[in-house]
Amino acid sequence: MTLRLGINGFGRIGRNVLRAAIQ
């Protein structure tokens, strides 16, 4: 759920940020 919102809101940058946050 949060991943979808992040990808839709930020895009590629959001995806990288989420990945870094998870790690």
C-alpha positions in Angstrom: 0.0 0.0 0.0 2.6 2.5 1.1 4.9 1.4 -1.8 2.2 2.2 -4.3 1.6 5.7 -2.9 5.4 6.4 -2.8 5.9 5.3 -6.4 2.9 7.3 -7.6 3.9 10.4 -5.5 7.6 10.4 -6.1 8.3 7.9 -8.9 11.8 6.5 -9.4 13.3 8.7 -6.7 10.6 7.5 -4.2 11.4 3.9 -5.1 15.0 4.4 -4.3 14.2 6.2 -1.0 11.8 3.4 0.0 14.4 0.8 -0.8 17.0 2.6 1.3 14.6 3.1 4.2 13.8 -0.7 4.2 17.5 -1.5 4.3 
